[in-house]
């Protein structure tokens, strides 16, 4: 039987939904701008090398975007002729994502769903993508196990994440005034801090690698130079936390 969530975990997820509900509109504006600028091309360069081999055996890859937010990756990949399913726990984020996809003239299926336990058919997806999500998951090991089941044999997981617990005020002091971090209210800052305090603080990406191997993934590859390519300029999109690119595959047999 699946493990039931504790009251603490349920309350944490409610806090996360509330926090991102308050940021969904501003987050959407930022990501809409990114979709139409150089950031879109930079992120596609990180994904396309894993997508091209899939296209050799399937014209329209089935892609799952987990923790899709306002739809940045989902829209990028829909434009790349993929069948995209995108899930998020925050309804207002999904509402923004649907509007953004319509504005960009693409189709994707946006569903309200828990990233740790997606209610989707097993062996359905050629590629799973996720960004800035796994560090927030209370049950990361369970999530990777479930994601393994969702991939087709030979499918690929791409996780873009960072050690956000290393973020300090000094990291943010040099950020431009129009940066998202500097647009937070005092209440949002306090809410964010309270969420941080409750999240797992395991070292990343070491813990990811261990959990992925235990779930059955193979051909793991970690690239620690992601930020050097995507965040060269300290602008409104800049991420002060060094990010990594982690690829893992589900064996063919």
Buried (B, 14 or more C-beta within 10 A) or exposed (E): EEEEBEEEBEEBBEBBBEBBBBBBBBBBBBBBEBBEEEBBEBBBEBBEEBBEEBBEEEEEBBBBBBBBBBBBBBBBBBBBEBBBBBBBBBEBBBBBBBBBBEEBEBEBBBBEBBBBBBEBEEEBBBBBBBBBBBBBBBBBBBBBBBBBBBBBEBBBBBBBBBBBBEBEEEBEEEBEEEBBBEBBEEEEEEBBEEBBEBBBEBEBBEBBBEBBEEBBBEEBEBBEEBBEBBBEEEEBBBBBBBBBBBBBBBEEE
